[in-house]
Amino acid sequence: MLEILVKCNPADLTTFRKNSTYIFLDDEYCFEKWDPFHMKSLEIKFLHFQRAAIQRTMHPWERDALLVRKSLEEKPPLYNLLIELACTRTSDEFLGARKAFQCLYSESVEEFVAVKVQGFQRRLLVALVSTYRYEGMRINEAAIKLECQKLARAIKTDHRNKIENDDEVLRILTTRSKHHLKTIHKCYKEDYDSNLEEDLDDIQILRDTVNCLCAPPIYFDTAMSICPAEQEMEALTRVIVTRTDVDMKDIAAEFDRKYGAPLIERIEAAALGNYRDFLVALVKSGMAN
């Protein structure tokens, strides 16, 4: 693209404008002017590519620290984004983001969240961003059975009010290792013939927490597909850029299973130009790893 733009002489550019009637309009003063709609659209596309390139080259700690800030400064706040950062990163990765946040903003993630959020959401989110989970594979079988029952009781009994005021539910979700929680998730399915996140369907903040901890590909596919139109490209960019080197193969496979179409087709339908090519290349690279 740069080579074409540099090598074009004024006559070439005039020919280009006259032949591109879908983006240039004939003015009454005999010159070709940009269609304002297409000019704005192109600016947005370049901005998407710029953001993707910056996020890709940025240190993961700084990138996640900026996303933490963004999650609660949006109107309405993006609780799911904060949960995504706290629950899909390793303990060391999110600890690094917390350090970067202090460096960038001279305050801790915990105090930032505590000031911005109220009620049950504050209790859950502060606990999620504060924890440093055990990353190993060791689990306590007896505790798993007991904690599975505790979650089921909270869900089945007075549902929302019970869960939001249940300290045991909060403790289990915010302190147990991911391997421990995945085993609870499996136990819940076997004992109650339903998925834990499905029984939490009307409490979105808890559903997102369970999915991010126990089934990240399911969460990421949903995040790319159901966000409002103005956030669609941001979510698509964020997921692809941050997960290419982690679990893109699993995300793409789950997307294909859930929607019956490859993730690359979704990108090609939503994005254009260099931005589209960049995201497609990242997905292909991630799937090859």
C-alpha positions, 0 to 999 in steps of 0.5 A: 500500500505504501509503495502504491501511494508513494509512486502515484503521480498527480495524474494517477491520483486524479484517475484513481479518484475519478474511477472510484465513484463509490468513495469520491463524489463529483463536486459542483466546482469540478473536483472529486471530493471524499464521501464523508461516510467513507472517509470516516469509515476508512479512519476507523479501519486504520484506527482498528489496525493501529490498535491491533498493532500496538496491542500486539507489540506492547508488553503483556503486563502494560497491555493488561494494566491498560485494559484493567483501567478501561474495564471500569472507565467505560459507561457502562463498566465492562465487568466481564473484561476485568474478570477476563483479565483476572481469571484467564491469566496465570497468577504470575501474568496478572501479578505483573499486570498489577505491578504495571498498573501501579507504575502507570497510575500510582495506585493498586488495582485493588483500590481502583476496583474498590472505589469504582464498584459497589455491593456484591460486585465489589466483593467479588471483583476485589477478591478476584484481582487480589488472589494469587492462585495455586497453579499446580495439579494437586486437588483435594477430592473430599473438598471438591465434593463438599464444595460442589454441594455448597455451590448447588445449595446456593444455586438451588436455594433462593438463587440470586440472593443466596449466592450473592450473600454466600461467603463460601461461594465467594471463597471457592471462586476466588481462591481455589486453583483453576484445576480444582475448579475445573474438577468441581465443574465436572463434578457438578455436571455429573451430580446435577446433570447441568452445567454450573455456568448454565445454572448461573445464567441470570447472574452474568458476572458469576457466569463469566467468572466460571467460564473464564476459570473453567472454560476460557474458549467458551468465554472468548467465543462468546465475548467476540460474538455478543458484544454491542456493535461499537465494541465488536472490533475491540473485542475481536482485536483483544481476544485474537491479539492476547490469545494467539500465543496461548490457546488460539487453537482451542478458541478457533475449534470451539468457535467452529463447533458453536457457530458452525463456521470457522473463526477466520470467516467471522474475521473476514466478514467483520474486518477489512484491509490490512486490519483483516489480514493482520487478524487472520494471520495471527489466528493462523499463526496461533492455530499452527502452534 
